[in-house]
Each structure stands twice: as C-alpha cells, then as structure tokens.
Amino acid sequence: MTTPAFKRVLLKISGEALAANQGFGVDTARIHEVAAELADVHKLGVQLAIVVGGGNFFRGVADQARDMDRVSADHMGMLATVINALALQDALESLGAYARVMSALRINEVCEDYIRRRAVRHLEKGRVVIFGAGTGNPFFTTDTAASLRAIEINAEILLKATKVNGIYDSDPVTNPNAKRYTRLTFDKVLNDRLNVMDATAIVMCRENNLPLQVFNLFNAGDLMRIVQGEDVGTVVSADP
Ligand code: UDP
C-alpha cells in the first residue's frame, strides 16, 4: 500500500456536495459515494478531519433568510451543518470507518462538544472527526471554520472540495475559455478576488502558513490522488 503524503488533513465539504442534483437535502446515494471516498483515504492511514457546510438546507445570507434577523438565520445555518455531520457520521460508520461529530454549539444529546484536545485524541485513535456548527458564531462561514479547525488541530493541509477542478481565472461553468491555475499564492487569490473561499478563510490560511488544495469532489479518486501526493486541482500557498 502507498505511504500517504500527509499524516493529518482537514477536508471542507459543502452541504451541496451531499445533495442530489436539485441541491437540497441529503441524498442517500450521494452521501454513500462521498463516504466511500473518505473511507478509502482513511484506510490509507491518513488522519481525517472534516468540516461540513449546511448550504443544502439553510444559509444565513441566502434569499430564504431575507426577512430574518441575521443571527437567528445563522443559528439555523449552523444547525443545518450538524444535520449533515450526523448524516456523514452515519454513512462513514456503515462503511466501517469510526467517526465522531463534534459540534461548536452544545447539543449533547446528539453529539460531542468541540474540545480541541479531544478532537486530536480521536484523530490519533484513528477516528474520523466531523466538525459541526461551523465556528459556533454568526457572521462566519464554514470555510472559515475549516481554516480555523485545520490550524487548531495542526493539519498539514486544508483540502477544499468544490464542483470544479480547481481555481480558475473566471467561472469555468459560464466561460469555456476559463484557465485553471495549478499553483497560486494567497496574495494573488485575495488581490484578484478569485472565487475560492471567503477572504477571512484565506487570510487565516495565509497568516498561519496553512497550504490549501482545491479539487473536484465529483472526480472520483481525486481525493485519494491528493493524499498520495499527486498534483491535482490548484494548490495555494505563501510561495508561488
Ligand atoms: N454559519 C455561521 N457560522 C459559522 C459557519 C456557518 O453562522 O461559523 C451559518 C451561516 O448562516 C451559513 C450556514 O451556517 O450560511 C451554512 O454554512 P455555509 O454557507 O458555509 O455552508 P456551505 O456553503 O459550505 O454548504
């Protein structure tokens, strides 16, 4: 078996990645496909931590929240991420990969609280840790939660799963001539306002020297290729 290129990674999955084509809810077939890819990587011996979004149910900034108080809407968004985290935990365990949801908001009847030392211990014991409820604070995103948790648990890299093959100079969905970057600096991402993660998340990566690799979760096997050290998608770091 190949030796993995990383000992500990943090993977950010958006809520939409767990939904079927209509983009809403959790699709059973889809979540089992995603979980199978994660379980393969986990079997390789990589310590795997995951931050999952909630956009397939609710986003505090979306149209569905337009008449709501922002803080209440964000609380709903954070709870949505916990639903996804529980679904992912279940799917992983059905494949034999032990997993623990840790929530930034206290919901003790359904999952553990996020406690950094305990999260690291779970990883060391070979459990997949799924961080729910984002940062636990309104006005943040799960991308920022992903940067924060990755830094806290000393992950070597933040892997951001998207619907396209990396970072492009324009939207590849609408522009067939869009060019994909293989390597970028955090400064270029910020200066050119490249659409990857929100600026807070990128700045956290830059300030803490945490490399970021953006890839397409819908390309089967790409996650495995990344943890085996292959140049997939776009790598963002401090140096070009
Ligand atoms: N959210 C929040 N604080 C956080 C993370 C998330 O308030 O630290 C809320 C916010 O309303 C956000 C929603 O949870 O819109 C879902 O998260 P996100 O939009 O990042 O999910 P994704 O787009 O990755 O599915």
Residues whose N, C-alpha, C, O or C-beta is under 5 A from the ligand:
A	BS01	UDP	I13 S14 G15 E16 G53 G54 G55 N56 F58 R59 G60 V61 A73 D74 H75 G77 M78 A133 G134 T135 G136 N137 P138 F139 F140 T141 T142 D143 A145
